[in-house]
Amino acid sequence: MAIERAKNPERVRLGRLGALTVHARGRTNTAPARAAWEAKLAAGVDPDGSLTPAELDRRMGYALRARMTRLAMARWATRKAAPDVQRPGTAMEARRDRGERPTAA
């Protein structure tokens, strides 16, 4: 399901301002979720708990990079499978490539 963007520019700006303010004050509570995810990652890298903290950190870094690479590859495969989907910027880039000048909306 696609999320529809807000059409009222003022509401968009107010929402952005609110989110930035909350994050700037540190009032988000993502620490428990982040800690649980890191524990799961560490358990996958060192199931018996025998690695030194330095080695565990090094391997967790590689595991994180591998996870993000898998996600990127899955996204790429999905986009490749549906080439007819219009993505933001595609029409504008096509017009630019044809040498057309931008028009006012």
C-alpha positions in Angstrom: 0.0 0.0 0.0 1.5 3.3 -1.0 1.4 6.2 1.4 -0.2 9.3 -0.1 1.7 12.5 0.4 0.0 15.4 2.1 -1.3 17.8 -0.4 -1.3 20.9 1.9 2.2 22.4 1.9 1.6 24.1 5.3 0.7 20.8 7.0 3.8 19.2 5.4 6.1 21.9 6.8 4.4 21.8 10.2 4.8 18.0 10.3 8.4 18.2 9.3 9.1 20.9 12.0 7.4 18.7 14.6 9.4 15.7 13.7 12.7 17.6 13.6 12.0 19.1 17.0 11.2 15.8 18.7 14.4 14.2 17.3 16.5 17.2 18.3 15.3 17.0 21.9 16.1 13.3 22.0 12.5 12.3 22.9 12.3 9.4 20.6 12.5 6.0 22.4 14.1 3.8 19.9 16.8 2.6 22.3 15.0 -0.6 23.4 14.3 -1.6 19.8 17.8 -0.8 18.7 19.3 -2.8 21.6 17.1 -5.8 20.8 18.2 -5.7 17.1 21.9 -5.4 18.0 21.5 -8.4 20.4 19.9 -10.4 17.6 22.7 -9.5 15.3 25.3 -10.3 17.9 23.7 -13.7 18.5 23.8 -14.5 14.8 27.5 -13.5 14.7 28.6 -15.1 17.9 26.1 -17.7 19.1 28.3 -19.2 21.8 29.6 -15.9 23.1 33.3 -16.8 22.7 34.5 -13.7 20.7 36.3 -10.8 22.2 34.4 -7.5 22.2 36.7 -6.1 19.5 36.2 -9.1 17.3 32.5 -9.1 17.9 32.2 -5.4 16.9 34.3 -6.1 13.8 32.1 -9.0 12.7 28.9 -7.2 13.6 30.0 -4.4 11.3 30.4 -6.9 8.5 27.0 -8.5 9.3 25.3 -5.1 9.2 26.9 -4.3 5.8 25.8 -7.7 4.5 22.2 -7.1 5.7 22.0 -3.7 4.0 23.5 -5.1 0.8 20.9 -7.9 0.8 18.1 -5.3 1.2 19.6 -3.2 -1.6 19.7 -6.2 -3.9 16.1 -7.2 -3.1 15.0 -3.6 -3.9 17.0 -3.7 -7.1 15.4 -7.0 -8.1 11.9 -5.7 -7.4 12.5 -2.6 -9.5 14.0 -4.6 -12.3 11.0 -6.9 -12.3 8.6 -3.9 -12.8 10.2 -1.5 -15.2 6.9 0.1 -16.3 6.3 1.6 -12.9 6.6 5.4 -12.9 9.1 6.6 -10.3 9.5 10.1 -9.0 11.9 12.1 -11.3 11.7 9.6 -14.2 9.5 11.8 -16.4 11.5 14.9 -15.7 14.7 13.1 -16.4 13.3 11.8 -19.7 12.2 15.3 -20.8 15.7 16.6 -19.9 17.3 13.8 -21.9 15.2 14.7 -24.9 16.4 18.4 -24.5 13.0 19.8 -23.5 12.9 22.7 -21.1 11.1 22.5 -17.8 7.6 24.0 -17.7 6.0 25.8 -14.8 3.4 23.8 -13.0 
